[in-house]
Amino acid sequence: MGEDIIKLQGITKVFPGVVANDHIDLSVRRGEIHSLAGENGAGKSTLMGILYGLQQPDEGSILLRGEEVRLASPKDAIRHGLGMVHQHFMLIPKFTVTQNIILGMEVGSRLRIDYPRAEEEIRQLSQRYGLGIDPTVRVSELSVTMQQRVEILKILYRKAEILIFDEPTAVLTPQEIDEFCDILTRLRDSGKTILFISHKLAEVEKISDRVTVIRRGRVVGTLPMAETNQQELATLMVGREVRLGGGARRQVEDSGVLLDIRGVHYVNHHGVERIKGVDLQLHRGEILGVAGVDGNGQEELENLLCGKRKPSAGTISFLGQDIAGKSVKEIKKMGMGVIFEDRHKDGLVLDFSVRENLILGFQDQRRFLKAGVFLDKKKVEENARRLQEDFDIRCVSLDAPAGKLSGGNQQKIIIAREMSSDPEMVMAIQPTRGLDLGAVSFVQDKLVEARNQGKGVLLFSLELDEVLQVSDRIAVIFKGQIVKVLKNEGVTKEQLGAYMLGVAQEEGLHEAANA
């Protein structure tokens, strides 16, 4: 690896009430994969936005190839050989791959675009880097991973030498992530310089030559990947030692089935069968993780279990009682705690205070009432203070609106409320999505704690690392069916991913009795 191709010096960016970047220095060498790691809100995306001309720094300078430059817009960045693949793709579905790639820089005369020439160049680029893209196909016909490759081709077509990837693996399966990492390696080996933004440390470790960690807008370290590890990086990111996976587990005697799903089907209002004969059981004292590519029926199954939808056929029994057709409130009253995916829509009333949100849905319970009718303000206050301490809810005041708290603290309110009702089981739907590493660790600890108390935990998560870290068994959902239930003993992301894509082989996997 050669000289520094990028030097950021003293980059500072302040938004109202927030210092996003605080005098950041960053050097990136030509021909390396340099990862930028940090928690959500650490300032990674802001810094890369400045480098790509999307925002202007309040202070500091940018040097490219030893010369100071001013990048007033992405056009300036592209002119200097930078390209960026964003989290959300910027493609026009009805256009072909070629039309998307050449948009804004069409080759040929003003009156006639030389499509054959462009297609041939794109085809050669695709072959050179192993992208496997047909330049003539419409983008709407491509999978998410292939659309991402179109975005890569778009910046390569523009002669980019420095490639910025902002959380590029968020929408990919394990197999697709492996393929993506291979693509990055080929790009690097061809002489490209890559900036890889991520909070997923397993991927950072796998792909990086060097890693820079940002915490609260400041660089706290730049390390060769060969000289560090995930645990050290996690500590740097959070500022304290972080343990993922929920900690120690104790043996819990299986005292029966809590949730029994038999032959469940669900046909939506468009007449499409989204759930197809699902059989699944959750036992006391276990965490059952549900893994699958997004859109394979998870949402529909979640809604059936918590009372938002009624099955078209089959039975759902909770504690021996049929709950099909019961309301969310009725099911929760029976002893099912629910941590919804959308905490703003389903989990909280953002304008209500922290105190009020901590009893939301349980305000008619005797423990909060005076004379069985009126809310007992003293009991509500005692409940709020106890949960604030037990669940480390950080807020200026219990009177503060929940909407003013960070995502992690909002999630703590929901978990505190649902756990404090002493449920028999907890259904956790994407419980750590969008949370900082420290908050992720806290949430996982609470799920394992519930499991150790003999409760059942049904975990829906798109994060395979999380499923593998905390689950006792794993159920894989594919096209509305549970295609495999596995004991979490030596199972890899690759094996799970194969089932998630419907192409798994039986060899060498540990099957659990699903009864």
URNORTA-V916864 format. One record per residue. N is the residue number from 1. SS is DSSP state (@ for helix, = for strand, . for the rest). PHI is phi in whole degrees, 0 to 359 (* if undefined). Layout:
((N | SS | PHI) (N | SS | PHI))
This chain:
((1 | . | *) (2 | . | 260) (3 | . | 287) (4 | = | 292) (5 | = | 267) (6 | = | 232) (7 | = | 224) (8 | = | 257) (9 | = | 234) (10 | = | 63) (11 | = | 292) (12 | = | 230) (13 | = | 219) (14 | = | 241) (15 | = | 254) (16 | . | 309) (17 | . | 81) (18 | = | 222) (19 | = | 266) (20 | = | 286) (21 | = | 232) (22 | = | 240) (23 | = | 52) (24 | = | 276) (25 | = | 249) (26 | = | 213) (27 | = | 240) (28 | = | 238) (29 | = | 274) (30 | . | 300) (31 | . | 76) (32 | . | 241) (33 | = | 262) (34 | = | 248) (35 | = | 270) (36 | = | 245) (37 | = | 249) (38 | . | 171) (39 | . | 292) (40 | . | 300) (41 | . | 86) (42 | . | 287) (43 | . | 115) (44 | @ | 296) (45 | @ | 293) (46 | @ | 298) (47 | @ | 298) (48 | @ | 290) (49 | @ | 297) (50 | @ | 293) (51 | @ | 296) (52 | . | 266) (53 | . | 81) (54 | . | 283) (55 | . | 221) (56 | . | 253) (57 | . | 289) (58 | . | 281) (59 | = | 217) (60 | = | 104) (61 | = | 223) (62 | = | 240) (63 | = | 244) (64 | = | 242) (65 | . | 56) (66 | . | 88) (67 | = | 246) (68 | = | 289) (69 | = | 229) (70 | . | 244) (71 | . | 255) (72 | . | 280) (73 | . | 198) (74 | @ | 303) (75 | @ | 299) (76 | @ | 297) (77 | @ | 298) (78 | @ | 298) (79 | @ | 299) (80 | . | 268) (81 | . | 88) (82 | = | 259) (83 | = | 222) (84 | = | 224) (85 | = | 257) (86 | . | 274) (87 | . | 300) (88 | . | 256) (89 | . | 293) (90 | . | 245) (91 | . | 238) (92 | . | 258) (93 | . | 304) (94 | . | 281) (95 | . | 276) (96 | = | 286) (97 | @ | 304) (98 | @ | 299) (99 | @ | 300) (100 | @ | 294) (101 | @ | 290) (102 | @ | 271) (103 | . | 306) (104 | . | 95) (105 | . | 215) (106 | . | 301) (107 | . | 267) (108 | = | 110) (109 | . | 279) (110 | . | 298) (111 | . | 268) (112 | . | 220) (113 | = | 271) (114 | . | 276) (115 | @ | 295) (116 | @ | 303) (117 | @ | 297) (118 | @ | 296) (119 | @ | 300) (120 | @ | 295) (121 | @ | 296) (122 | @ | 293) (123 | @ | 299) (124 | @ | 294) (125 | @ | 298) (126 | @ | 299) (127 | @ | 293) (128 | @ | 301) (129 | . | 254) (130 | . | 65) (131 | . | 272) (132 | . | 65) (133 | . | 254) (134 | . | 273) (135 | . | 293) (136 | . | 267) (137 | . | 281) (138 | = | 286) (139 | @ | 299) (140 | @ | 299) (141 | @ | 269) (142 | . | 263) (143 | . | 290) (144 | @ | 301) (145 | @ | 296) (146 | @ | 288) (147 | @ | 297) (148 | @ | 298) (149 | @ | 293) (150 | @ | 298) (151 | @ | 298) (152 | @ | 295) (153 | @ | 300) (154 | @ | 299) (155 | @ | 282) (156 | @ | 293) (157 | @ | 298) (158 | . | 271) (159 | . | 67) (160 | . | 294) (161 | . | 253) (162 | = | 243) (163 | = | 247) (164 | = | 251) (165 | = | 241) (166 | = | 260) (167 | . | 46) (168 | . | 284) (169 | . | 261) (170 | . | 301) (171 | . | 254) (172 | . | 252) (173 | . | 282) (174 | @ | 305) (175 | @ | 297) (176 | @ | 294) (177 | @ | 296) (178 | @ | 300) (179 | @ | 297) (180 | @ | 297) (181 | @ | 298) (182 | @ | 298) (183 | @ | 297) (184 | @ | 299) (185 | @ | 297) (186 | @ | 296) (187 | @ | 297) (188 | @ | 298) (189 | @ | 294) (190 | . | 275) (191 | . | 108) (192 | . | 286) (193 | = | 254) (194 | = | 235) (195 | = | 253) (196 | = | 244) (197 | = | 262) (198 | = | 198) (199 | . | 248) (200 | . | 269) (201 | @ | 290) (202 | @ | 298) (203 | @ | 286) (204 | @ | 302) (205 | @ | 297) (206 | @ | 291) (207 | @ | 252) (208 | . | 273) (209 | . | 272) (210 | = | 223) (211 | = | 228) (212 | = | 250) (213 | = | 256) (214 | = | 247) (215 | = | 226) (216 | . | 53) (217 | . | 84) (218 | = | 237) (219 | = | 284) (220 | = | 250) (221 | = | 169) (222 | = | 233) (223 | = | 227) (224 | = | 295) (225 | @ | 299) (226 | @ | 295) (227 | @ | 252) (228 | . | 221) (229 | . | 207) (230 | @ | 298) (231 | @ | 296) (232 | @ | 296) (233 | @ | 296) (234 | @ | 298) (235 | @ | 297) (236 | @ | 296) (237 | @ | 295) (238 | @ | 263) (239 | . | 92) (240 | . | 203) (241 | . | 293) (242 | . | 241) (243 | . | 242) (244 | . | 261) (245 | . | 110) (246 | . | 88) (247 | . | 77) (248 | . | 295) (249 | . | 245) (250 | . | 255) (251 | . | 292) (252 | . | 245) (253 | . | 294) (254 | . | 291) (255 | . | 250) (256 | . | 118) (257 | = | 274) (258 | = | 271) (259 | = | 236) (260 | = | 232) (261 | = | 254) (262 | = | 231) (263 | = | 56) (264 | = | 278) (265 | = | 239) (266 | = | 214) (267 | = | 250) (268 | . | 282) (269 | . | 290) (270 | . | 271) (271 | . | 82) (272 | . | 265) (273 | = | 280) (274 | = | 264) (275 | = | 239) (276 | = | 234) (277 | = | 66) (278 | = | 283) (279 | = | 241) (280 | = | 198) (281 | = | 231) (282 | = | 248) (283 | = | 258) (284 | . | 297) (285 | . | 70) (286 | = | 218) (287 | = | 252) (288 | = | 257) (289 | = | 270) (290 | = | 251) (291 | = | 246) (292 | . | 178) (293 | . | 294) (294 | . | 307) (295 | . | 95) (296 | . | 261) (297 | . | 112) (298 | @ | 302) (299 | @ | 299) (300 | @ | 296) (301 | @ | 296) (302 | @ | 304) (303 | @ | 295) (304 | @ | 294) (305 | @ | 285) (306 | @ | 263) (307 | . | 99) (308 | . | 282) (309 | . | 225) (310 | . | 247) (311 | . | 295) (312 | . | 283) (313 | = | 200) (314 | = | 94) (315 | = | 232) (316 | = | 233) (317 | = | 248) (318 | = | 235) (319 | . | 56) (320 | . | 81) (321 | = | 248) (322 | = | 289) (323 | . | 250) (324 | . | 300) (325 | . | 94) (326 | . | 284) (327 | . | 281) (328 | @ | 303) (329 | @ | 298) (330 | @ | 296) (331 | @ | 293) (332 | @ | 295) (333 | @ | 295) (334 | @ | 287) (335 | . | 123) (336 | = | 252) (337 | = | 276) (338 | = | 233) (339 | = | 258) (340 | . | 287) (341 | . | 295) (342 | . | 266) (343 | @ | 292) (344 | @ | 283) (345 | @ | 276) (346 | @ | 250) (347 | @ | 262) (348 | . | 222) (349 | . | 254) (350 | . | 297) (351 | . | 278) (352 | . | 284) (353 | = | 288) (354 | @ | 303) (355 | @ | 302) (356 | @ | 292) (357 | @ | 293) (358 | . | 286) (359 | . | 239) (360 | . | 303) (361 | . | 89) (362 | . | 242) (363 | . | 292) (364 | . | 264) (365 | . | 284) (366 | @ | 302) (367 | @ | 295) (368 | @ | 248) (369 | = | 250) (370 | = | 247) (371 | . | 61) (372 | . | 71) (373 | . | 230) (374 | = | 261) (375 | = | 297) (376 | . | 268) (377 | @ | 301) (378 | @ | 295) (379 | @ | 294) (380 | @ | 297) (381 | @ | 294) (382 | @ | 299) (383 | @ | 299) (384 | @ | 296) (385 | @ | 292) (386 | @ | 296) (387 | @ | 290) (388 | @ | 301) (389 | @ | 286) (390 | @ | 295) (391 | . | 250) (392 | . | 52) (393 | . | 279) (394 | . | 263) (395 | . | 212) (396 | . | 296) (397 | . | 205) (398 | . | 292) (399 | . | 278) (400 | . | 295) (401 | = | 298) (402 | @ | 301) (403 | @ | 295) (404 | @ | 272) (405 | . | 273) (406 | . | 294) (407 | @ | 301) (408 | @ | 298) (409 | @ | 287) (410 | @ | 298) (411 | @ | 295) (412 | @ | 297) (413 | @ | 300) (414 | @ | 297) (415 | @ | 296) (416 | @ | 301) (417 | @ | 296) (418 | @ | 291) (419 | @ | 287) (420 | @ | 290) (421 | . | 279) (422 | . | 55) (423 | . | 287) (424 | . | 282) (425 | = | 216) (426 | = | 235) (427 | = | 258) (428 | = | 252) (429 | = | 253) (430 | . | 46) (431 | . | 291) (432 | . | 246) (433 | . | 300) (434 | . | 77) (435 | . | 264) (436 | . | 293) (437 | @ | 301) (438 | @ | 296) (439 | @ | 292) (440 | @ | 301) (441 | @ | 301) (442 | @ | 297) (443 | @ | 298) (444 | @ | 298) (445 | @ | 303) (446 | @ | 292) (447 | @ | 294) (448 | @ | 292) (449 | @ | 300) (450 | @ | 297) (451 | @ | 299) (452 | @ | 294) (453 | . | 275) (454 | . | 90) (455 | . | 275) (456 | = | 259) (457 | = | 236) (458 | = | 255) (459 | = | 252) (460 | = | 258) (461 | . | 212) (462 | . | 270) (463 | . | 269) (464 | @ | 295) (465 | @ | 303) (466 | @ | 294) (467 | @ | 304) (468 | @ | 288) (469 | @ | 289) (470 | @ | 246) (471 | . | 277) (472 | . | 274) (473 | = | 230) (474 | = | 229) (475 | = | 256) (476 | = | 258) (477 | = | 252) (478 | = | 215) (479 | . | 52) (480 | . | 80) (481 | = | 235) (482 | = | 277) (483 | = | 267) (484 | = | 195) (485 | = | 237) (486 | = | 236) (487 | = | 290) (488 | . | 277) (489 | . | 231) (490 | . | 76) (491 | . | 285) (492 | . | 255) (493 | @ | 298) (494 | @ | 295) (495 | @ | 295) (496 | @ | 299) (497 | @ | 301) (498 | @ | 297) (499 | @ | 294) (500 | @ | 298) (501 | . | 264) (502 | . | 77) (503 | . | 236) (504 | . | 287) (505 | . | 258) (506 | . | 286) (507 | . | 304) (508 | . | 74) (509 | . | 256) (510 | . | 263) (511 | = | 267) (512 | . | 266) (513 | . | 289) (514 | . | 262) (515 | . | 214))
